[in-house]
């Protein structure tokens, strides 16, 4: 049950990151860039060379306030 609750709770953060100005990093032979990767309770957020870390910080701060 805790895994399902975690997934429900964390998805708004991931959606906020996906909808932000962040682009992530390109993946060979894929049409989309890697931006968020999650497995169990491990999360990786990929920032590309032109991504502003402050954008990610704003997403995280908004999520923490909710």
GUZA-823360 format. One record per atom (N, C-alpha, C): residue number from 1; atom name; x negated, y negated, z negated. Coordinates in pm, 1 decimal, padded with zeros to 6 digits. Example, Ala and Ser with C-alpha at 12.3 -4.5 7.8 and 13.67 -1.06 7.14 Angstrom:
2
+-----+----+----------+----------+----------+
!   i ! at !        x !        y !        z !
+-----+----+----------+----------+----------+
!   1 !  N ! -01319.0 !  00569.0 ! -00780.0 !
!   1 ! CA ! -01230.0 !  00450.0 ! -00780.0 !
!   1 !  C ! -01320.0 !  00330.0 ! -00780.0 !
!   2 !  N ! -01285.0 !  00225.0 ! -00708.0 !
!   2 ! CA ! -01367.0 !  00106.0 ! -00714.0 !
!   2 !  C ! -01290.0 ! -00003.0 ! -00787.0 !
+-----+----+----------+----------+----------+
END
This chain:
66
+-----+----+----------+----------+----------+
!   i ! at !        x !        y !        z !
+-----+----+----------+----------+----------+
!   1 !  N ! -00082.0 !  00120.1 !  00000.0 !
!   1 ! CA !  00000.0 !  00000.0 !  00000.0 !
!   1 !  C ! -00086.5 ! -00126.7 !  00000.0 !
!   2 !  N ! -00198.0 ! -00124.2 ! -00071.3 !
!   2 ! CA ! -00281.8 ! -00244.8 ! -00078.7 !
!   2 !  C ! -00339.6 ! -00281.8 !  00057.4 !
!   3 !  N ! -00369.2 ! -00183.9 !  00141.0 !
!   3 ! CA ! -00422.4 ! -00212.7 !  00275.7 !
!   3 !  C ! -00319.6 ! -00287.4 !  00359.4 !
!   4 !  N ! -00196.1 ! -00244.4 !  00351.1 !
!   4 ! CA ! -00089.6 ! -00309.8 !  00427.6 !
!   4 !  C ! -00069.1 ! -00452.6 !  00378.0 !
!   5 !  N ! -00068.7 ! -00471.0 !  00247.2 !
!   5 ! CA ! -00052.0 ! -00605.2 !  00191.5 !
!   5 !  C ! -00167.7 ! -00696.5 !  00231.5 !
!   6 !  N ! -00288.5 ! -00643.0 !  00232.9 !
!   6 ! CA ! -00404.6 ! -00721.7 !  00275.4 !
!   6 !  C ! -00387.3 ! -00765.5 !  00421.0 !
!   7 !  N ! -00346.1 ! -00673.3 !  00506.1 !
!   7 ! CA ! -00327.5 ! -00705.6 !  00647.9 !
!   7 !  C ! -00222.6 ! -00814.4 !  00666.8 !
!   8 !  N ! -00114.2 ! -00804.4 !  00592.4 !
!   8 ! CA ! -00008.5 ! -00905.2 !  00602.0 !
!   8 !  C ! -00059.7 ! -01040.6 !  00553.6 !
!   9 !  N ! -00137.2 ! -01040.4 !  00447.8 !
!   9 ! CA ! -00186.6 ! -01165.5 !  00389.8 !
!   9 !  C ! -00293.7 ! -01232.6 !  00474.9 !
!  10 !  N ! -00379.6 ! -01155.4 !  00540.3 !
!  10 ! CA ! -00493.4 ! -01212.1 !  00612.7 !
!  10 !  C ! -00458.3 ! -01252.9 !  00756.6 !
!  11 !  N ! -00353.6 ! -01197.2 !  00812.6 !
!  11 ! CA ! -00318.8 ! -01223.9 !  00952.3 !
!  11 !  C ! -00295.6 ! -01372.7 !  00981.0 !
!  12 !  N ! -00231.7 ! -01449.8 !  00892.8 !
!  12 ! CA ! -00218.0 ! -01593.6 !  00922.4 !
!  12 !  C ! -00352.6 ! -01665.5 !  00937.7 !
!  13 !  N ! -00452.5 ! -01625.7 !  00862.3 !
!  13 ! CA ! -00585.5 ! -01684.8 !  00878.7 !
!  13 !  C ! -00641.1 ! -01651.3 !  01016.1 !
!  14 !  N ! -00631.7 ! -01525.8 !  01055.1 !
!  14 ! CA ! -00683.4 ! -01485.5 !  01186.1 !
!  14 !  C ! -00610.5 ! -01559.2 !  01298.2 !
!  15 !  N ! -00479.7 ! -01573.9 !  01285.0 !
!  15 ! CA ! -00401.9 ! -01643.6 !  01387.3 !
!  15 !  C ! -00442.2 ! -01790.8 !  01394.2 !
!  16 !  N ! -00465.8 ! -01850.9 !  01280.3 !
!  16 ! CA ! -00511.3 ! -01989.7 !  01276.0 !
!  16 !  C ! -00645.7 ! -02005.2 !  01347.1 !
!  17 !  N ! -00735.1 ! -01912.0 !  01325.1 !
!  17 ! CA ! -00866.7 ! -01915.9 !  01390.4 !
!  17 !  C ! -00851.3 ! -01896.0 !  01540.6 !
!  18 !  N ! -00766.9 ! -01801.3 !  01581.9 !
!  18 ! CA ! -00746.0 ! -01775.8 !  01725.6 !
!  18 !  C ! -00687.2 ! -01897.9 !  01796.7 !
!  19 !  N ! -00600.4 ! -01971.8 !  01727.8 !
!  19 ! CA ! -00534.8 ! -02087.9 !  01788.8 !
!  19 !  C ! -00618.9 ! -02215.1 !  01779.1 !
!  20 !  N ! -00729.2 ! -02209.0 !  01709.6 !
!  20 ! CA ! -00814.5 ! -02327.0 !  01692.6 !
!  20 !  C ! -00896.8 ! -02352.7 !  01819.1 !
!  21 !  N ! -00983.7 ! -02450.5 !  01810.2 !
!  21 ! CA ! -01071.3 ! -02486.3 !  01922.6 !
!  21 !  C ! -01191.6 ! -02393.3 !  01935.0 !
!  22 !  N ! -01204.8 ! -02298.2 !  01844.4 !
!  22 ! CA ! -01319.4 ! -02207.2 !  01847.0 !
!  22 !  C ! -01310.2 ! -02112.7 !  01966.4 !
!  23 !  N ! -01424.3 ! -02082.1 !  02026.5 !
!  23 ! CA ! -01427.8 ! -01995.5 !  02144.4 !
!  23 !  C ! -01488.4 ! -01858.7 !  02117.7 !
!  24 !  N ! -01569.8 ! -01845.9 !  02015.7 !
!  24 ! CA ! -01634.5 ! -01717.8 !  01989.1 !
!  24 !  C ! -01749.0 ! -01692.7 !  02085.5 !
!  25 !  N ! -01780.6 ! -01565.1 !  02104.1 !
!  25 ! CA ! -01891.5 ! -01528.3 !  02192.8 !
!  25 !  C ! -01841.6 ! -01434.5 !  02302.3 !
!  26 !  N ! -01898.0 ! -01446.3 !  02423.0 !
!  26 ! CA ! -01855.6 ! -01358.8 !  02532.4 !
!  26 !  C ! -01900.8 ! -01214.9 !  02510.1 !
!  27 !  N ! -01819.1 ! -01124.1 !  02559.2 !
!  27 ! CA ! -01851.4 ! -00981.6 !  02554.8 !
!  27 !  C ! -01864.9 ! -00933.8 !  02698.5 !
!  28 !  N ! -01971.3 ! -00862.7 !  02726.5 !
!  28 ! CA ! -01996.9 ! -00811.8 !  02861.0 !
!  28 !  C ! -01878.4 ! -00729.0 !  02910.3 !
!  29 !  N ! -01832.7 ! -00754.6 !  03030.8 !
!  29 ! CA ! -01724.1 ! -00681.8 !  03097.0 !
!  29 !  C ! -01587.6 ! -00700.0 !  03031.3 !
!  30 !  N ! -01569.7 ! -00803.7 !  02952.0 !
!  30 ! CA ! -01439.7 ! -00830.3 !  02889.3 !
!  30 !  C ! -01392.9 ! -00969.2 !  02931.1 !
!  31 !  N ! -01262.6 ! -00985.0 !  02945.7 !
!  31 ! CA ! -01208.6 ! -01114.4 !  02987.1 !
!  31 !  C ! -01195.7 ! -01211.9 !  02870.3 !
!  32 !  N ! -01190.2 ! -01160.3 !  02747.4 !
!  32 ! CA ! -01176.7 ! -01246.6 !  02630.3 !
!  32 !  C ! -01305.1 ! -01245.5 !  02548.0 !
!  33 !  N ! -01327.4 ! -01354.4 !  02478.0 !
!  33 ! CA ! -01443.0 ! -01363.0 !  02388.8 !
!  33 !  C ! -01412.5 ! -01297.5 !  02255.1 !
!  34 !  N ! -01516.4 ! -01255.1 !  02185.9 !
!  34 ! CA ! -01501.0 ! -01204.3 !  02049.4 !
!  34 !  C ! -01495.4 ! -01324.6 !  01956.6 !
!  35 !  N ! -01393.4 ! -01329.8 !  01873.4 !
!  35 ! CA ! -01379.0 ! -01440.0 !  01779.7 !
!  35 !  C ! -01361.5 ! -01388.6 !  01637.4 !
!  36 !  N ! -01272.0 ! -01292.4 !  01620.2 !
!  36 ! CA ! -01247.9 ! -01234.3 !  01487.6 !
!  36 !  C ! -01251.1 ! -01083.1 !  01500.6 !
!  37 !  N ! -01324.7 ! -01020.5 !  01412.4 !
!  37 ! CA ! -01330.8 ! -00874.4 !  01406.2 !
!  37 !  C ! -01305.3 ! -00833.4 !  01261.8 !
!  38 !  N ! -01213.4 ! -00739.0 !  01243.0 !
!  38 ! CA ! -01180.7 ! -00696.8 !  01106.8 !
!  38 !  C ! -01162.1 ! -00546.2 !  01101.5 !
!  39 !  N ! -01212.8 ! -00486.6 !  00996.1 !
!  39 ! CA ! -01194.6 ! -00344.4 !  00969.2 !
!  39 !  C ! -01184.7 ! -00328.7 !  00818.5 !
!  40 !  N ! -01075.1 ! -00271.9 !  00773.6 !
!  40 ! CA ! -01047.3 ! -00258.9 !  00630.1 !
!  40 !  C ! -01056.3 ! -00398.6 !  00568.1 !
!  41 !  N ! -01143.1 ! -00419.8 !  00470.9 !
!  41 ! CA ! -01154.0 ! -00553.3 !  00410.9 !
!  41 !  C ! -01280.7 ! -00626.7 !  00454.6 !
!  42 !  N ! -01340.1 ! -00582.7 !  00564.3 !
!  42 ! CA ! -01458.2 ! -00649.2 !  00620.5 !
!  42 !  C ! -01414.9 ! -00736.1 !  00737.9 !
!  43 !  N ! -01459.2 ! -00858.4 !  00739.3 !
!  43 ! CA ! -01422.0 ! -00952.3 !  00844.9 !
!  43 !  C ! -01546.2 ! -01021.5 !  00898.9 !
!  44 !  N ! -01552.7 ! -01033.0 !  01031.6 !
!  44 ! CA ! -01660.1 ! -01107.1 !  01097.5 !
!  44 !  C ! -01594.8 ! -01212.6 !  01185.8 !
!  45 !  N ! -01641.8 ! -01334.5 !  01174.3 !
!  45 ! CA ! -01595.6 ! -01442.9 !  01260.0 !
!  45 !  C ! -01715.5 ! -01487.6 !  01343.0 !
!  46 !  N ! -01701.9 ! -01477.2 !  01474.1 !
!  46 ! CA ! -01811.5 ! -01509.5 !  01565.1 !
!  46 !  C ! -01797.5 ! -01653.9 !  01613.0 !
!  47 !  N ! -01902.4 ! -01731.8 !  01595.9 !
!  47 ! CA ! -01904.5 ! -01868.2 !  01646.8 !
!  47 !  C ! -02003.0 ! -01877.1 !  01762.2 !
!  48 !  N ! -01956.7 ! -01932.2 !  01871.9 !
!  48 ! CA ! -02042.9 ! -01951.8 !  01987.0 !
!  48 !  C ! -02131.2 ! -02073.9 !  01967.7 !
!  49 !  N ! -02226.3 ! -02095.7 !  02057.8 !
!  49 ! CA ! -02320.8 ! -02206.6 !  02043.2 !
!  49 !  C ! -02254.2 ! -02344.1 !  02046.8 !
!  50 !  N ! -02138.1 ! -02355.2 !  02108.9 !
!  50 ! CA ! -02069.1 ! -02484.0 !  02117.4 !
!  50 !  C ! -01957.4 ! -02498.0 !  02014.3 !
!  51 !  N ! -01936.2 ! -02396.6 !  01931.8 !
!  51 ! CA ! -01831.6 ! -02401.5 !  01829.6 !
!  51 !  C ! -01877.3 ! -02485.1 !  01710.8 !
!  52 !  N ! -01785.8 ! -02563.4 !  01657.9 !
!  52 ! CA ! -01815.6 ! -02648.3 !  01542.5 !
!  52 !  C ! -01777.6 ! -02574.1 !  01414.4 !
!  53 !  N ! -01873.0 ! -02546.3 !  01328.2 !
!  53 ! CA ! -01842.0 ! -02476.9 !  01202.4 !
!  53 !  C ! -01739.2 ! -02551.2 !  01116.9 !
!  54 !  N ! -01728.1 ! -02682.1 !  01135.4 !
!  54 ! CA ! -01629.4 ! -02758.8 !  01059.4 !
!  54 !  C ! -01487.1 ! -02718.0 !  01097.5 !
!  55 !  N ! -01467.8 ! -02675.3 !  01220.3 !
!  55 ! CA ! -01336.4 ! -02626.8 !  01262.4 !
!  55 !  C ! -01300.5 ! -02501.3 !  01184.9 !
!  56 !  N ! -01394.9 ! -02411.1 !  01172.5 !
!  56 ! CA ! -01372.2 ! -02290.4 !  01093.0 !
!  56 !  C ! -01347.6 ! -02327.0 !  00947.6 !
!  57 !  N ! -01423.5 ! -02421.6 !  00896.0 !
!  57 ! CA ! -01406.5 ! -02464.2 !  00757.0 !
!  57 !  C ! -01265.4 ! -02516.9 !  00732.7 !
!  58 !  N ! -01211.9 ! -02593.2 !  00827.5 !
!  58 ! CA ! -01075.3 ! -02645.2 !  00812.7 !
!  58 !  C ! -00973.8 ! -02531.4 !  00810.3 !
!  59 !  N ! -00992.6 ! -02431.2 !  00894.7 !
!  59 ! CA ! -00902.9 ! -02314.8 !  00894.6 !
!  59 !  C ! -00907.0 ! -02243.9 !  00759.9 !
!  60 !  N ! -01026.9 ! -02225.5 !  00707.2 !
!  60 ! CA ! -01042.3 ! -02156.6 !  00578.6 !
!  60 !  C ! -00982.2 ! -02237.8 !  00464.3 !
!  61 !  N ! -01002.2 ! -02368.9 !  00466.1 !
!  61 ! CA ! -00947.0 ! -02453.2 !  00360.1 !
!  61 !  C ! -00794.5 ! -02452.6 !  00362.3 !
!  62 !  N ! -00736.4 ! -02457.8 !  00481.2 !
!  62 ! CA ! -00590.7 ! -02452.6 !  00493.0 !
!  62 !  C ! -00537.9 ! -02319.9 !  00441.9 !
!  63 !  N ! -00604.8 ! -02211.6 !  00477.3 !
!  63 ! CA ! -00563.4 ! -02078.7 !  00431.4 !
!  63 !  C ! -00572.0 ! -02068.9 !  00279.3 !
!  64 !  N ! -00676.3 ! -02124.7 !  00221.6 !
!  64 ! CA ! -00694.0 ! -02117.7 !  00075.7 !
!  64 !  C ! -00588.5 ! -02198.6 !  00001.1 !
!  65 !  N ! -00539.5 ! -02304.9 !  00063.2 !
!  65 ! CA ! -00436.3 ! -02386.4 ! -00001.0 !
!  65 !  C ! -00300.4 ! -02317.4 ! -00000.3 !
!  66 !  N ! -00279.2 ! -02229.5 !  00095.1 !
!  66 ! CA ! -00147.2 ! -02164.1 !  00108.3 !
!  66 !  C ! -00123.1 ! -02063.2 ! -00001.5 !
+-----+----+----------+----------+----------+
END
